[in-house]
Amino acid sequence: MNSTAIATMVKMMERLPATTQEQVVEHVREYLADLEDEALWDEQFARSQSKLAAAAQKARQEVEAGKAEPMDFERL
């Protein structure tokens, strides 16, 4: 962790009015939550790569074997 960056951020925040500080903190909370969600998604996606590759291979085999039908979007 870069404590210099955090100290700089704190100094910048201290110059703001209290209400603005609260708004900034709320935005940072939301941003950090989004980053955590993205990291979780990336982790889950990385763990599922082999399953996705197997599903794609199976679909390819079914198409080659004539077992697949074109998608009829009107039936959805």
LINMOVEN-V672533 format. One record per residue. N is the residue number from 1. OMEGA is omega in degrees with one decimal (NA if undefined). NEAR is the number of other ideal C-beta (glycine too) atoms within 10 Angstrom. Layout:
n->N omega->OMEGA near->NEAR
n->N omega->OMEGA near->NEAR
//
This chain:
n->1 omega->-179.9 near->5
n->2 omega->-176.9 near->7
n->3 omega->176.9 near->7
n->4 omega->179.4 near->8
n->5 omega->179.9 near->9
n->6 omega->179.1 near->10
n->7 omega->177.8 near->10
n->8 omega->179.6 near->11
n->9 omega->179.6 near->12
n->10 omega->178.9 near->9
n->11 omega->178.6 near->9
n->12 omega->-178.8 near->10
n->13 omega->-177.5 near->13
n->14 omega->179.8 near->8
n->15 omega->-177.4 near->8
n->16 omega->172.9 near->12
n->17 omega->-175.9 near->8
n->18 omega->-179.0 near->7
n->19 omega->177.9 near->8
n->20 omega->176.7 near->11
n->21 omega->179.8 near->13
n->22 omega->178.5 near->11
n->23 omega->179.5 near->12
n->24 omega->179.4 near->14
n->25 omega->179.3 near->11
n->26 omega->177.5 near->10
n->27 omega->179.5 near->10
n->28 omega->177.0 near->12
n->29 omega->-180.0 near->10
n->30 omega->-180.0 near->10
n->31 omega->179.3 near->10
n->32 omega->177.1 near->10
n->33 omega->177.3 near->10
n->34 omega->178.1 near->10
n->35 omega->178.2 near->10
n->36 omega->177.6 near->10
n->37 omega->179.6 near->10
n->38 omega->179.4 near->10
n->39 omega->178.0 near->10
n->40 omega->178.2 near->10
n->41 omega->-179.7 near->10
n->42 omega->179.6 near->10
n->43 omega->-179.4 near->10
n->44 omega->178.8 near->9
n->45 omega->179.8 near->10
n->46 omega->179.6 near->8
n->47 omega->-175.8 near->9
n->48 omega->-176.3 near->11
n->49 omega->-178.0 near->9
n->50 omega->178.3 near->8
n->51 omega->178.5 near->9
n->52 omega->178.6 near->10
n->53 omega->178.6 near->10
n->54 omega->178.8 near->10
n->55 omega->178.5 near->11
n->56 omega->178.3 near->10
n->57 omega->178.8 near->10
n->58 omega->179.0 near->10
n->59 omega->177.8 near->12
n->60 omega->179.9 near->11
n->61 omega->178.9 near->11
n->62 omega->177.5 near->12
n->63 omega->-179.4 near->12
n->64 omega->-179.2 near->9
n->65 omega->-180.0 near->8
n->66 omega->-179.2 near->7
n->67 omega->-176.6 near->9
n->68 omega->176.4 near->12
n->69 omega->175.6 near->8
n->70 omega->-179.8 near->6
n->71 omega->175.7 near->8
n->72 omega->-175.6 near->7
n->73 omega->177.7 near->6
n->74 omega->-179.8 near->5
n->75 omega->-177.9 near->5
n->76 omega->NA near->5
//
